[in-house]
Every structure is written in C-alpha cells, then in structure tokens.
Amino acid sequence: MIFHGTCHLMLAMEVGLSIELDRAGAAVHGAGRARLPAQRNPGGFDWSSPPLTLEQDGPAITVEGLPLLPSVQLRVFDFGAVSLEYRLPFSGHASLLTRLSVALSGHAELLADARARVQALCQAMGDAIRKPALSEFTEDYLAIAVRRIDGLAEPVSIGAIGEATIAGILRAECGPLSEQEVRDSVAGAVSYGVSDITVVDWNAALIIDAAPEACLDVLEFANVELLEYRTLDAQLDGALAEAYGTVTARRGAKGLRRGHRDLERLAELQMDAALLYEELNNALKLLGDQFLARLYRAANRRMHLDEWERSTLRKLETLESMYEKLADEQAHRRAELLEWVIIVLILGEIIFSVITFVRH
C-alpha cells in the first residue's frame, strides 16, 4: 500500500488571559476570521467566536528528506491561545509514516521556530492581549491526513491496514509493540462511511479521508483545549498555594489592610480562572454533525479532557472555599477591632469624667 497525504503538526501556546480579536486582526497584516470547513452535514460546525487566521512563510526545513510546505498557518483564539500548523506532504509506504511520526515528535527546530513566531505575533498584537504571558510549555499534536491509499480496496478499516502498523504510527514507535499497547492505541476509531476512518490517540491521529479539513479543525481545537486546561491547572495550583499562605499567615498591626489586598487578589484569581473556563467551554459547538461530535468525544477520551475539567472544577471550588474563609476572617477582625475601638472610647469617656470630677 502506498499512502498519499499530509502530516499536520499542530503546536499550541498560551499567550495571555484573553485576546480582542478585532483589534488583533487590525494590528496583524494578513489576518482574517476563520471560515468554517467543508462539512458532510451543513450547519453542524460552529465557532462562538471564529479564531483569527493568518498564513506566514514557512521555514526551509526537511524531515526524512521531505520538505515542509512553504507556509505556516496560525490561529489566534479569543481565550488567549495561538495554534500553529506545519504541513508536510508525503507519498510512501506505512514505514515512512512511522518514521515521520518519530521525526516530528518533539522536533526541536520546529518548536523553536514556532515560539519565535508567537513572540513576534504577540508584539504585533500589543495591548489587544489582556494580561500577556507566553506559556513556558507547548502542546503538540500530530495529525496524519491520508487522502488516498494505492493498493487498498474499500471498505477502509483498521484490520485492512494493520493494527500494529497503525499503532506504530500513532505511538511513534518503529519497534514491535505488545498486543495490549496495540489494542489501546487503536481504541479511539470513528468513521462516517466505508471510505474513511479516523483513529485518535493521545498524541497523534491517523485520518484516512479525501476531505479531512473538518476533522483537522476538531483535533486542533481539542489540542488547544488540552493546552488551556494545563495552563489553567498550573494557574490554579499557584492560586491555591498563594491562598493557603494567605489564610494561614499571622498578621500584625497592618492585618486588615493586607487582608483587604489579599481578598482582592484572590477574587481576581477566581474571576480570571472562571472566565477562561467559560470561554473555553463555549468556544466550539458541534451542532448537528454527529460524526464530528463522535470524533470530538474520542479525542476528549484520549486526551483525558474530562479528567482535566473535573480537576479544574475541584480547584475552583477549593479556591472559593478559601476566599470565603479569608472573607470570614476579615469580617471577624473588623468586628474585633470595632469592639476594641468601643472599649477605648468608653474607657476614655470614663477617664475624662473622673478627671473632670476631681478638678471640680
């Protein structure tokens, strides 16, 4: 079998809390709102706020002797993420796909190129980014889109291509894998007709489809969603550590003023985290396309997005509990201070009365 298609290496980075896409589009040359991809079921795919899309000249890099396409696609999402897509056309046997998967996994030169592009893009967008902060880590995902296979008759299936072959491609492993590993790697398979199949794994996907654009968009968004959950999780860990230190700290004479600042800081952390969570969950809607919905659920399971979401909600609840404790402590301290003020005033009144009595 000879496979013909394109490798799509998707690299996602967090650049800030949120981005005003209209202002960013006006500031970045050649940027425009993303169009919906061609779909099997019209009206089934929708962005609540379409991302900003632009094309840039690509780097002159070869992988396994194959040159990258001379352009890089960048997408800017309103919830503060940027996704880059490097494309590498190929034609060859399944062993070539495995070698490409190995070579593109953690490709240092492409990672450096992507970070430099995002840094330049952030400078161009300027104050359109709210609370700019480029993430230290990059979330990568490899989607291998095969548009045609010579030597394979329909129906297209995992068995016809070979479970072990697909597993090696998805796990970027040239050596033989155990039966358990093979079964696990091909467990996330979905298909629409007899001529297509998409096998989704945690770090790569194999798409066999003459028109893979919609599938690529769903997988790109799932990768960005994973990045956002990782970023949000790290932010919440920092917020919880800060909140715990605040709640347990002993305060001196300036306790009330410090406590007020701590409450404001904690409320700001809560608002930022809750806003990012809501924007992320409302960004993509799969309205009537059941195939794309199944594909998204498969990606969700393989990337453990539900577990990330539950962890996020638990930490948000814990942060809320700490905020309430700190607010209660501040209320108690205010009441205590007020009691001391009243005692001092009463004592002063008594002393003043005694002095007045003695003088007379």
C-alpha positions as CSV (number, residue, x, y, z in Angstrom):
1,M,0.0,0.0,0.0
2,I,1.2,3.5,-0.9
3,F,-0.1,6.3,1.3
4,H,-0.6,9.9,-0.1
5,G,-1.4,12.8,2.2
6,T,0.0,15.4,4.5
7,C,1.3,15.5,8.1
8,H,-0.2,18.3,10.1
9,L,2.0,19.2,13.1
10,M,-0.1,21.4,15.5
11,L,1.7,23.4,18.2
12,A,-0.4,25.4,20.7
13,M,0.8,28.1,23.1
14,E,-0.9,30.2,25.7
15,V,-0.1,34.0,25.3
16,G,-2.5,35.7,27.7
17,L,-5.8,35.7,29.6
18,S,-7.8,36.7,26.5
19,I,-7.4,38.4,23.1
20,E,-9.6,41.1,21.5
21,L,-9.7,39.5,18.0
22,D,-11.0,42.6,16.2
23,R,-8.2,44.7,17.5
24,A,-5.6,42.0,16.9
25,G,-6.9,41.5,13.3
26,A,-6.4,45.2,12.7
27,A,-2.9,45.1,14.1
28,V,-1.7,42.0,12.3
29,H,-1.1,42.2,8.5
30,G,-3.0,39.5,6.5
31,A,-5.1,38.2,9.4
32,G,-8.8,37.3,8.9
33,R,-11.5,35.4,10.7
34,A,-11.5,31.6,10.1
35,R,-14.1,30.2,7.7
36,L,-16.0,27.1,8.5
37,P,-14.6,24.0,6.8
38,A,-16.4,21.9,4.3
39,Q,-18.8,19.5,6.2
40,R,-20.8,16.5,5.4
41,N,-23.7,17.8,7.4
42,P,-24.2,21.6,6.7
43,G,-24.7,23.7,9.8
44,G,-23.1,21.1,12.1
45,F,-19.9,23.0,13.0
46,D,-19.8,26.5,14.6
47,W,-17.4,28.8,16.5
48,S,-18.9,31.0,19.1
49,S,-16.1,33.4,18.1
50,P,-14.3,32.4,15.0
51,P,-10.5,32.4,15.5
52,L,-8.2,34.8,13.7
53,T,-6.3,33.0,10.9
54,L,-3.2,34.0,9.0
55,E,-0.6,32.4,6.8
56,Q,3.1,33.1,7.1
57,D,6.1,32.0,5.0
58,G,7.3,28.7,6.4
59,P,10.9,27.6,7.4
60,A,13.1,25.8,4.9
61,I,13.2,22.5,6.9
62,T,13.2,18.9,5.6
63,V,12.1,15.9,7.6
64,E,13.1,12.4,6.4
65,G,14.2,14.1,3.2
66,L,10.8,15.7,2.6
67,P,10.4,19.5,2.6
68,L,7.7,21.2,4.6
69,L,5.1,23.3,2.7
70,P,6.4,26.9,2.3
71,S,3.7,28.3,4.6
72,V,2.6,28.1,8.2
73,Q,-0.9,28.6,9.4
74,L,-1.5,30.4,12.7
75,R,-4.8,30.6,14.5
76,V,-5.5,33.1,17.3
77,F,-8.3,32.2,19.8
78,D,-10.1,34.8,21.9
79,F,-9.4,32.8,25.1
80,G,-5.7,33.6,24.8
81,A,-4.2,30.7,22.8
82,V,-2.3,30.6,19.5
83,S,-2.1,27.4,17.4
84,L,0.4,26.9,14.6
85,E,0.2,24.2,11.9
86,Y,3.2,23.0,9.9
87,R,2.3,20.8,6.9
88,L,4.5,18.1,5.3
89,P,3.2,16.3,2.2
90,F,4.2,12.7,1.8
91,S,3.8,9.6,-0.5
92,G,5.2,6.3,0.6
93,H,4.7,3.1,2.5
94,A,3.5,2.8,6.1
95,S,7.1,2.7,7.3
96,L,7.6,6.2,6.0
97,L,4.6,7.4,8.1
98,T,6.1,5.8,11.2
99,R,9.5,7.5,10.6
100,L,7.8,10.8,10.0
101,S,5.8,10.4,13.3
102,V,9.1,9.7,15.1
103,A,10.9,12.6,13.5
104,L,8.1,15.2,14.1
105,S,7.6,14.2,17.7
106,G,9.3,16.9,19.7
107,H,11.1,18.4,16.7
108,A,13.4,21.0,18.4
109,E,13.8,23.2,15.3
110,L,10.1,23.5,14.6
111,L,9.4,24.2,18.3
112,A,12.0,27.0,18.3
113,D,10.5,28.4,15.1
114,A,7.0,28.3,16.5
115,R,8.0,30.1,19.7
116,A,9.8,32.8,17.7
117,R,6.7,33.3,15.5
118,V,4.4,33.5,18.5
119,Q,6.6,36.0,20.3
120,A,6.6,38.2,17.1
121,L,2.9,37.9,16.8
122,C,2.4,38.9,20.4
123,Q,4.4,42.0,19.8
124,A,2.3,42.8,16.8
125,M,-1.0,42.4,18.6
126,G,0.2,44.6,21.5
127,D,-2.4,45.6,24.0
128,A,-5.1,43.5,22.2
129,I,-3.8,40.8,24.6
130,R,-5.2,41.0,28.1
131,K,-2.6,40.1,30.7
132,P,0.0,38.8,28.2
133,A,2.1,35.9,29.4
134,L,3.6,33.4,27.0
135,S,3.5,29.9,28.4
136,E,6.7,28.0,29.0
137,F,5.4,24.8,27.5
138,T,4.0,23.9,24.1
139,E,1.2,21.4,23.5
140,D,1.9,19.5,20.3
141,Y,-0.3,17.1,18.3
142,L,0.4,15.3,15.0
143,A,-2.5,14.6,12.6
144,I,-1.5,12.4,9.6
145,A,-4.2,13.0,7.0
146,V,-4.1,10.4,4.2
147,R,-6.2,11.4,1.3
148,R,-5.6,8.3,-0.9
149,I,-4.2,4.8,-0.5
150,D,-3.0,2.9,-3.5
151,G,-3.5,-0.8,-3.2
152,L,-6.3,-0.7,-0.6
153,A,-9.8,-1.6,-1.6
154,E,-12.9,-0.4,0.2
155,P,-14.2,-0.7,2.9
156,V,-11.3,1.1,4.7
157,S,-10.7,-0.5,8.1
158,I,-8.1,-0.9,10.8
159,G,-7.8,-4.5,10.0
160,A,-7.1,-3.9,6.3
161,I,-4.3,-1.5,7.1
162,G,-3.0,-3.5,10.1
163,E,-3.4,-2.7,13.8
164,A,0.3,-3.0,14.5
165,T,1.1,-0.7,11.6
166,I,-1.3,2.0,12.9
167,A,-0.1,1.6,16.5
168,G,3.5,2.2,15.4
169,I,2.5,5.4,13.5
170,L,0.4,6.8,16.4
171,R,2.9,5.9,19.2
172,A,5.9,7.0,17.1
173,E,7.5,3.6,17.7
174,C,9.5,1.7,15.0
175,G,9.9,-1.4,17.1
176,P,7.2,-4.0,17.8
177,L,4.6,-3.2,20.4
178,S,2.8,-5.5,22.8
179,E,-0.8,-6.6,21.9
180,Q,-2.1,-4.6,24.9
181,E,-0.4,-1.4,23.6
182,V,-1.6,-2.0,20.1
183,R,-5.2,-2.5,21.2
184,D,-5.1,0.6,23.3
185,S,-3.6,2.8,20.6
186,V,-6.4,1.9,18.1
187,A,-9.3,2.0,20.5
188,G,-10.3,5.6,19.6
189,A,-11.5,5.0,16.0
190,V,-14.5,6.7,14.3
191,S,-15.7,6.6,10.7
192,Y,-18.5,8.1,8.6
193,G,-18.6,6.0,5.5
194,V,-16.9,2.9,4.1
195,S,-14.1,5.0,2.5
196,D,-12.9,6.9,5.6
197,I,-11.7,6.2,9.2
198,T,-10.0,8.3,11.8
199,V,-8.0,6.7,14.6
200,V,-7.4,9.1,17.5
201,D,-4.6,8.6,20.1
202,W,-3.4,10.8,22.9
203,N,-0.6,12.5,20.9
204,A,-1.4,11.7,17.3
205,A,-4.2,10.8,14.9
206,L,-4.4,8.9,11.6
207,I,-7.1,10.4,9.3
208,I,-7.9,8.4,6.2
209,D,-10.3,10.7,4.4
210,A,-10.5,12.5,1.0
211,A,-11.7,15.7,2.8
212,P,-10.1,15.8,6.3
213,E,-10.4,19.6,6.9
214,A,-13.3,19.4,9.5
215,C,-11.6,16.5,11.3
216,L,-8.3,18.5,11.5
217,D,-10.2,21.5,12.9
218,V,-11.8,19.4,15.7
219,L,-8.5,17.8,16.6
220,E,-6.7,21.2,16.6
221,F,-9.3,22.6,19.0
222,A,-9.0,19.6,21.3
223,N,-5.3,20.1,21.4
224,V,-5.8,23.8,22.2
225,E,-8.3,22.8,24.9
226,L,-5.8,20.5,26.5
227,L,-3.2,23.3,26.5
228,E,-5.8,25.6,28.2
229,Y,-6.6,23.1,30.8
230,R,-2.9,22.5,31.6
231,T,-2.4,26.3,31.8
232,L,-5.4,26.8,34.0
233,D,-4.4,23.9,36.2
234,A,-1.0,25.5,36.7
235,Q,-2.5,28.8,37.5
236,L,-5.0,27.3,40.0
237,D,-2.1,25.5,41.7
238,G,-0.3,28.8,42.1
239,A,-3.5,30.5,43.3
240,L,-4.2,27.8,45.8
241,A,-0.7,27.9,47.2
242,E,-1.0,31.7,47.5
243,A,-4.4,31.5,49.0
244,Y,-3.3,28.9,51.6
245,G,-0.4,31.0,52.6
246,T,-2.7,34.0,53.0
247,V,-5.3,32.2,55.1
248,T,-2.7,30.6,57.4
249,A,-0.4,33.7,57.7
250,R,-0.2,35.5,61.1
251,R,-0.8,39.2,60.6
252,G,0.4,42.1,62.7
253,A,-1.0,45.7,63.0
254,K,-1.5,46.0,59.3
255,G,-3.5,42.8,59.1
256,L,-6.8,44.5,58.0
257,R,-5.2,46.4,55.1
258,R,-3.1,43.4,54.0
259,G,-6.2,41.2,54.3
260,H,-8.2,43.5,52.1
261,R,-5.5,43.3,49.4
262,D,-5.4,39.5,49.7
263,L,-9.1,39.3,49.2
264,E,-8.9,41.5,46.1
265,R,-6.0,39.4,44.7
266,L,-7.9,36.1,45.5
267,A,-11.1,37.5,43.9
268,E,-9.1,38.4,40.8
269,L,-7.6,34.9,40.5
270,Q,-11.1,33.4,40.8
271,M,-12.5,35.7,38.1
272,D,-9.7,35.0,35.7
273,A,-9.9,31.3,36.1
274,A,-13.7,31.2,35.9
275,L,-13.7,33.4,32.8
276,L,-11.1,31.3,31.0
277,Y,-13.1,28.1,31.9
278,E,-16.4,29.5,30.5
279,E,-14.8,30.9,27.3
280,L,-13.1,27.6,26.7
281,N,-16.3,25.6,27.1
282,N,-18.3,27.9,24.9
283,A,-15.7,28.3,22.1
284,L,-16.7,25.3,19.8
285,K,-20.2,24.0,19.2
286,L,-20.9,20.8,17.1
287,L,-24.5,21.4,16.4
288,G,-25.9,18.7,14.1
289,D,-22.9,16.8,12.8
290,Q,-22.9,13.6,14.8
291,F,-19.7,12.3,13.2
292,L,-17.7,15.4,14.3
293,A,-19.3,15.1,17.7
294,R,-18.2,11.5,18.0
295,L,-14.7,12.5,16.8
296,Y,-14.5,15.2,19.5
297,R,-15.7,12.7,22.2
298,A,-13.0,10.3,21.0
299,A,-10.3,13.0,21.2
300,N,-11.7,14.0,24.6
301,R,-11.3,10.5,25.9
302,R,-7.8,10.0,24.5
303,M,-6.6,13.4,25.9
304,H,-8.4,12.9,29.2
305,L,-10.1,16.3,28.9
306,D,-12.9,15.3,31.2
307,E,-10.4,14.5,34.0
308,W,-8.8,17.9,33.4
309,E,-12.1,19.6,33.6
310,R,-13.1,17.8,36.8
311,S,-9.8,18.7,38.4
312,T,-10.3,22.3,37.3
313,L,-13.8,22.5,38.9
314,R,-12.5,20.9,42.2
315,K,-9.7,23.5,42.4
316,L,-12.1,26.4,41.6
317,E,-14.4,25.1,44.4
318,T,-11.4,24.9,46.8
319,L,-10.4,28.4,45.8
320,E,-13.9,29.6,46.5
321,S,-13.8,27.9,50.0
322,M,-10.5,29.7,50.8
323,Y,-11.9,33.0,49.7
324,E,-14.9,32.5,52.0
325,K,-12.6,31.6,54.9
326,L,-10.5,34.7,54.3
327,A,-13.6,36.9,54.0
328,D,-14.9,35.5,57.3
329,E,-11.6,36.1,58.9
330,Q,-11.6,39.7,57.7
331,A,-15.1,40.2,59.0
332,H,-14.1,38.8,62.4
333,R,-11.1,41.0,62.6
334,R,-13.2,44.1,61.7
335,A,-15.7,43.2,64.4
336,E,-12.9,42.6,66.9
337,L,-11.3,45.9,66.0
338,L,-14.6,47.7,66.3
339,E,-15.1,46.2,69.8
340,W,-11.7,47.5,70.9
341,V,-12.5,50.9,69.5
342,I,-15.7,51.0,71.5
343,I,-13.9,49.8,74.7
344,V,-11.2,52.5,74.2
345,L,-13.9,55.2,73.7
346,I,-15.8,54.1,76.8
347,L,-12.5,54.0,78.8
348,G,-11.6,57.4,77.5
349,E,-15.0,58.7,78.5
350,I,-14.7,57.3,82.0
351,I,-11.2,58.8,82.4
352,F,-12.4,62.1,81.2
353,S,-15.3,62.0,83.6
354,V,-13.1,61.1,86.6
355,I,-10.6,63.9,85.7
356,T,-13.4,66.4,85.4
357,F,-14.9,65.3,88.8
358,V,-11.5,65.6,90.5
359,R,-10.9,69.1,89.2
360,H,-14.3,70.3,90.4
